[in-house]
Amino acid sequence: MNRKIKLLWDFRGPAAKETAKHHAIHLKDFIKKEALTIDITGSSDLSEFHSVAFMVVEESIMIQIRDALLPHRGEVYNES
């Protein structure tokens, strides 16, 4: 089984929540444009002034996606 990596884009400030939600839309557009089979994307709030947009990818294509989209960070994704 191939590990999955969660790529994250951080947004901070009073507009962080809306910016992360908007960025997640662009991630979905990229998936569609590139005909990828990625199905886990979205945004979440870490605090009132810190939100993230994310995309979960197979480790085998992580470098390709990382280089194309320049996420701020990544972490191993656990499906629990």
C-alpha positions as CSV (number, residue, x, y, z in Angstrom):
1,M,0.0,0.0,0.0
2,N,1.4,3.4,-1.0
3,R,1.6,6.0,1.7
4,K,-0.5,9.2,1.3
5,I,0.8,12.7,1.9
6,K,-1.3,15.6,2.9
7,L,0.0,18.8,1.2
8,L,-1.0,22.0,3.1
9,W,-1.3,25.6,2.2
10,D,-1.4,27.9,5.3
11,F,-3.4,31.1,5.4
12,R,-3.4,33.5,8.4
13,G,-5.2,36.6,9.4
14,P,-8.9,37.7,9.5
15,A,-9.6,36.5,5.9
16,A,-7.8,33.1,6.4
17,K,-11.0,31.0,6.4
18,E,-12.4,32.4,3.1
19,T,-8.9,32.4,1.5
20,A,-8.4,28.7,2.3
21,K,-11.9,27.8,1.0
22,H,-11.1,29.7,-2.2
23,H,-7.7,28.1,-2.6
24,A,-9.4,24.6,-2.2
25,I,-11.5,25.5,-5.3
26,H,-8.3,26.1,-7.3
27,L,-6.9,22.8,-6.1
28,K,-10.0,21.0,-7.4
29,D,-9.7,22.8,-10.7
30,F,-6.1,21.7,-11.0
31,I,-7.1,18.1,-10.3
32,K,-9.8,18.3,-13.1
33,K,-7.4,20.0,-15.5
34,E,-4.7,17.4,-15.0
35,A,-7.2,14.5,-15.0
36,L,-5.8,13.2,-11.6
37,T,-7.6,10.6,-9.5
38,I,-7.2,12.6,-6.3
39,D,-10.4,12.8,-4.3
40,I,-9.4,14.3,-0.9
41,T,-9.2,18.1,-0.9
42,G,-10.7,20.8,1.1
43,S,-10.0,23.4,3.8
44,S,-10.1,23.5,7.6
45,D,-9.8,26.0,10.3
46,L,-7.0,25.5,12.9
47,S,-7.9,28.7,14.8
48,E,-9.8,31.9,14.3
49,F,-6.9,33.4,12.3
50,H,-5.3,30.3,10.8
51,S,-6.8,28.1,8.1
52,V,-5.4,25.6,5.6
53,A,-6.3,24.3,2.2
54,F,-5.2,20.7,1.6
55,M,-4.8,18.0,-1.0
56,V,-4.0,14.3,-0.2
57,V,-1.8,12.6,-2.8
58,E,-0.1,9.3,-3.2
59,E,3.5,9.4,-2.2
60,S,4.5,8.3,-5.7
61,I,3.3,11.5,-7.3
62,M,4.0,13.9,-4.4
63,I,7.1,15.4,-5.9
64,Q,5.3,16.2,-9.1
65,I,2.4,17.8,-7.4
66,R,4.7,19.6,-4.9
67,D,6.8,21.1,-7.7
68,A,3.7,22.2,-9.6
69,L,1.7,23.7,-6.7
70,L,4.3,24.7,-4.1
71,P,2.5,23.8,-0.9
72,H,3.8,25.3,2.3
73,R,4.2,22.0,4.0
74,G,3.2,18.3,4.0
75,E,2.6,15.5,6.4
76,V,1.9,11.8,6.3
77,Y,-1.9,11.3,6.0
78,N,-3.7,8.9,8.3
79,E,-7.2,7.9,7.2
80,S,-8.4,7.4,10.8
